[in-house]
Amino acid sequence: MENMISILSLLSLLFWLVPFVFIIWFLITFIKLQKEKNQILRTIADKMNKL
């Protein structure tokens, strides 16, 4: 019975931890993509200003 309780407590911890880790991973990836996109747009804008 004690093993079952410990397994259930670990599972409940995972149900809270996994979404939290996924959200942080998603936000970091999203921010990196936005920085790359801004850099590309800045390069295009600089090239257009030289024309």
C-alpha angles and dihedrals in degrees: 000000000000090000090054092052092050091049091050092049090051091049092050089050090051092050088059098036101048097057090045092053091045092052092050091048090049093050093049091049091047093051092049091051091049091051090051091048091050091050092052092048091048090053091050091048091050091051091049091049090055091058 
